[in-house]
Amino acid sequence: MPLRDYRRMFAYRQVPTAMLLTFLARVPMTAMGLTLTLHIVSALGMGYGAAGLVGMMTTVGTAAAAPFIGRMLDRHGLRPVIAACTTASAAYWISAPHLTYPLLLILAFPAGMLAVPASPVMRQILAAIVPARLQRTAYSLDSILIELSFMLGPATGILLTTQLSSTIALTAIGACFGAAGTALYLVNPPIRTADTAHLRKGERPPLRDWLTPRLARALLLAGGALFVLVGTELAALAILREHDQVSWTSLVIVVMCLASLAGGLTHGAVHRSLSQPTLMILLAALVVPVGLAGGAWWLLALALIPTNLMCAPTLAAGAEAISHLAPAKVRGEAMGMLDSATRLGLAIGSPAVGFVMDHSSAAWGFAAAGLGGLFIAAVAVTIGRLTPSTRDRAGELAGSAA
């Protein structure tokens, strides 16, 4: 596999530093859900429902505020936003182990609103630094790093909680947010190209002018991808539990992540890849028959490889589409909308697939995730065909040339 585009991308000296810093911010972000759940259940003596409510409030807060945070990035630049979000995130997570449950629940929503915006910031940095012809490679590598953070973060959080204490684990999460955010503030990588840096002070275009059907399609497909992914993980856990093979869950998830890494690496290395709608359709369609594999963990792991090969490429294609379709002046807000869309997909996918499994069996969870994803893809493609604008066509040409 030719990797020359990855080498060319890393030749831009600010790219490795920015990727490292945002990776360090994402690791505690992926650890905080499970770690806080264990703390609420074990240290506070509450139930899983109570823990899930706190997690839901955090997710809803982040999803609700992401476009606004993106708009602040467009208007004020990186440093003021990172300073505010880093301070709030570090303060909340360092104090979390010392708070009562009612206070945790009350503060979860504002803490989610002011979460460190690692993913939107990284995507803006890549759009600013990396030329269009290498952006598929850049966003693919970014998706790969997201996968790695999901492999490392939850495992580290559980290890610290079980071997030391949830207080130490939550404090470490806050400290990591503080360290990564401070480093981002000091390095201050560009989130605009040199020729568009002056646009921050100009008048913003109205939302109706740039939230075009094709951009709406890209957002909906991104949310649909997360619907499929969270539903797939939930169904995998349920079917392993149904067949008394829960101990193999971690290995199955590792196989899923490795398949996604391989798909992302390939997607970033080729000069022409599949479009976002095609990748989304494959991601969803390939998960529908997985329930037929039965409950043997190794058969399940093998059956999940094809759909997970589409995972990182689908996520990368979404970020690439938004970067090409959104005007530079509002790119931060558009990336915030992308973050909101993915979080909404996560929030909807889990209860929807869980409802299907509660009224049928674990194997039907895969079908529910896949068919739900195909329905979302059909709606998105239909919306994307509505009165395409000149900017959309220009964005598509830029994407095909990348």
C-alpha positions, -999 to +999 in steps of 0.1 A: +000+000+000+015+034-010+020+056+021+037+085+004+007+108+010+010+102+048+047+112+046+038+143+026+012+152+051+036+149+081+060+172+062+037+200+074+055+205+107+024+216+127+004+185+118+021+159+141+020+183+171-016+191+166-026+155+162-006+145+193-023+172+214-058+165+203-052+128+207-042+135+244-074+154+248-095+127+233-082+099+255-097+112+287-129+121+267-133+084+258-125+073+293-149+096+312-182+078+305-172+044+319-151+059+347-179+081+359-204+052+357-181+031+379-177+059+403-215+066+406-223+029+410-194+019+433-185+049+453-219+067+455-240+035+456-264+046+429-277+025+400-267+022+364-298+042+354-287+071+376-252+069+361-266+068+326-286+099+333-255+119+342-238+106+310-268+116+289-268+151+303-231+155+295-237+142+259-268+164+254-248+194+267-220+188+243-243+183+213-263+214+221-233+237+225-210+223+197-223+247+169-221+277+193-185+267+203-177+264+166-191+299+161-169+312+189-139+296+172-149+314+140-153+347+157-126+348+184-100+322+173-086+292+191-071+306+223-101+322+241-123+292+234-097+266+244-089+286+276-126+287+287-133+250+278-101+237+294-107+256+326-143+243+328-134+207+319-105+204+343-124+220+372-154+197+367-135+164+364-111+171+392-139+181+415-163+153+403-152+126+428-159+150+457-194+160+445-227+144+456-249+128+430-274+157+427-245+181+421-230+158+394-263+157+377-268+194+378-233+202+366-232+175+339-251+196+313-229+228+315-198+206+318-208+190+285-214+223+269-178+235+278-161+202+270-127+206+252-137+206+215-108+184+204-125+169+173-138+201+158-105+219+165-085+191+149-106+191+118-103+229+114-065+227+119-063+200+091-084+222+068-061+251+074-027+234+072-032+205+048-038+212+011-070+198-005-052+170-023-040+155+010-071+161+031-085+127+026-053+113+040-054+138+069-090+131+079-084+093+076-055+095+100-076+116+123-103+089+123-076+063+130-064+083+160-100+085+172-101+046+171-069+044+190-082+068+217-113+046+221-090+016+225-068+033+251-091+056+271-118+033+285-093+006+293-071+031+312-100+045+331-112+010+342-076+001+352-071+032+373-106+027+389-102-010+397-065-009+408-065+024+426-098+043+430-124+062+410-112+094+427-078+090+412-092+080+378-115+111+376-088+134+389-065+120+362-091+128+335-093+164+347-056+167+348-053+153+312-079+178+300-059+206+317-026+195+303-038+189+267-058+221+266-030+242+280-006+227+255-030+235+227-033+271+240+004+275+240+011+260+206-019+278+191-020+260+158-038+278+129-075+271+123-076+292+092-054+294+061-033+325+057-055+338+029-087+335+049-074+346+084-089+381+078-124+367+073-129+364+111-137+401+113-160+402+084-198+397+082-209+361+085-231+346+058-266+337+069-272+301+078-297+296+049-269+305+025-244+279+035-265+251+051-272+236+017-289+203+010-255+186+003-241+198+036-272+187+054-267+153+037-232+151+050-243+159+085-271+134+084-248+106+071-223+113+098-250+110+125-263+078+108-228+063+109-226+067+147-261+053+150-249+021+132-216+019+152-231+023+187-259-001+178-234-026+165-213-024+197-245-028+219-257-058+199-223-074+201-222-071+238-258-084+241-252-115+219-220-124+238-239-120+271-267-141+258-242-169+250-223-165+283-191-152+265-189-117+279-153-123+289-144-122+252-160-088+246-127-069+248-111-091+222-140-087+198-139-049+202-101-050+195-108-069+162-134-043+153-110-015+160-082-031+140-105-036+110-115+001+112-078+011+114-070-010+083-099+006+064-089+041+074-053+035+065-064+023+030-089+051+025-062+077+032-036+061+010-056+058-022-062+088-045-098+079-053-120+064-027-158+057-023-181+086-016-196+093+018-231+080+009-216+048-006-194+042+025-224+048+048-246+024+028-219-003+030-213+003+067-250-002+074-257-030+049-228-052+060-239-052+096-275-065+089-266-102+086-240-103+114-266-118+138-266-150+117-230-157+129-243-170+162-228-166+196-193-180+192-170-150+199-146-158+171-173-161+145-188-129+157-154-111+155-149-124+119-184-114+109-179-079+121-147-073+101-164-062+068-186-035+083-158-022+105-135-018+075-160+009+065-160+026+099-130+050+098-134+057+061-170+068+066-161+091+095-132+106+075-154+111+045-179+131+066-152+155+079-138+159+044-172+167+030-179+193+056-145+210+051-152+213+014-188+223+015-187+249+043-174+284+036-142+292+055-159+320+075-182+295+091-162+263+091-159+262+129-197+263+132-201+236+105-176+214+123-195+220+155-227+208+137-208+177+126-199+170+163-235+175+173-247+152+145-224+124+156-233+128+193-270+127+184-264+096+164-248+080+195-276+092+217-304+078+194-287+046+183-283+030+217-319+032+230-333+024+195-313-008+191-318-017+227-356-014+223-355-038+194-334-063+213-357-061+244-386-071+222-369-098+201-333-111+206-297-099+206-292-111+170-319-087+158-298-058+172-275-060+143-304-059+118-319-029+136-286-010+135-280-017+099-316-011+087-318+020+107-286+032+091-299+024+056-331+044+064-310+074+075-288+071+044-319+070+022-333+102+038-299+119+036-294+110-001-329+123-009-322+156+009-289+159-009-306+158-043-327+189-035-317+219-056-279+216-054-262+249-053-231+262-071-211+260-039-220+224-035-208+215-070-176+234-063-171+216-030-176+182-048-151+191-074-126+200-047-133+168-029-128+147-060-095+164-067-082+158-032 
